[in-house]
Structures are given as C-alpha cells and as structure tokens.
C-alpha cells in the first residue's frame, strides 16, 4: 500500500509528523538518528513493502516536519511514541532505533515493556551513557576529532557544518569524504539543513531514564549492531551496550558507517525481517 502521511496531535497540541506504510502483520516503528528525520527510513520501508509488515516512521520534535517543542513543554520522546501508538491503536511493536533513536527505543523498552516486542539497535545511543564505569575512556580519535570540532562550530556556515557532519556520520571519519554520494547524500544535507535551522537542544524530551545502568533489565529480544565504518571512539560503547544487555554479541555491519539505512537499505530490511519473524 502507498505511504500515508499523518499528523498526530499530542496532548499538548504538538503536531507529530508520521509516515505509515500500513499492512496486516507485525508492526515496525523506525526511530531516526539525531542527524536525520523520518525520511531516512524510506528506502528500508520501500524494500519491505508487500511483506505483510505494518511500517511506521515519525519525526521527533525539532526534526523534519515536526516543530520543536515550546521551552515550557514537559514532553518526553517516550511519551510521544506511546501517544502515537495509542492514537493509531497499535498495541505491541518492534522498535528499530538508529543512534538517538536507539536511546528512545531502549528507554521505551524499560518504561513500557508491554508495548515492545523487540529492539533492533543500529549504532544506538543509551540514556545516561558514560565512561565513568567502564574499563575504557572516550577519547575522540584522530579522524573524528577535527570533524566533530567543525560540525559543532557555531561560527561556521551551515554548509561547512553539514559537510563535516556528512563526512563524520554518513561516510565515516576514516573513510574518504564523499564515499556515500547521490540521493543518499542529498537527503542527508536536506535533513541536516532543517535540523541546524531549528536548533532544538539535544536534551529536549529526555525521559530521565538512566538506561546505561539498567541495560540488564531489558526483557525483550534485542539485536545490537553498528557499522564497521562508524566513529572508532564510539564503537567500544556499542560493544559494551551489547555486553550489558547480555543476550548475544553485537553484530558489526560491514562497509557502512552510522546511518546504514541510508546506504544499504536492503541490509537493514533483512535485519528487520528476521527480527519481526524470528
């Protein structure tokens, strides 16, 4: 079925932009990275269409077509997700979370385990993540450090910052700039131009869950993955996340960086397919 473009009204009257590819079967909810919006899942969804999977992606507040929250708002991303599920009468879902979307997925599994059938994590963040309780320290590697500095430089132009962001997150910091080209790169630029223009704080919508110390409490099936070309300084955290969840070793996705759904949608579709029908 063709994609449906929906606006779901949150209790505080915020309008949450949702794309749904409806079909009978298990429900899959895609949660985007902090350098993306719901459009980053379109190619994955297109690959899975016709397979009796009910697919859904939405923009968190401050991304894509969902406006940023008012400074006075006490919303959380987890509450928004549960509200969307309730509004669409979806009871139990498989959450596929990339980066910051992975953190929302884990928080939801801890706070609402009855609504989650499983997690597929792609280079996932974790709420409360720290190196204070690990055998390793987070130090930006030589490839990532200058790109992180350029991406965060408030005095730089949007074009310069987006170029650094694309090299860092789309290509991978140790890969040649422009490794990922064409429509995937064009979409990355478009998504991040909007993100920078809105400038929603990263802390907005935090559910207050110290998930990092509670990963062993996640009771649903979890697949932890990360890209082979992702930031070298972040990979120990992905490995530690898998270790703390304790279900199975993490899986390295070959020849992709931080946004595998953009560059290898068929690979991510296969992970989702297997998780939806174990």
Secondary structure, DSSP 8 states (H G I E B T S, - for coil): ---EEEEEE-TTS-EEEEEEE--SS-EEEEE--TT--GGGGHHHHHHHTTSS-EEEEE--TTSTTS----TT----HHHHHHHHHHHTT--SEEEEEETHHHHHHHHHHHH-GGGEEEEEEES---TT--STTSSS-----HHHHHHHHHHT-TTS-HHHHHHHHIIIIIIITTS-TTSS-HHHHHHHHHHHHHHHHH---TTTT-----GGG-GGG--SEEEEEEETTS-HHHHHHHHHHHHHH-SS--EEETT--S-HHHH-HHHHHHHHHHHHT-
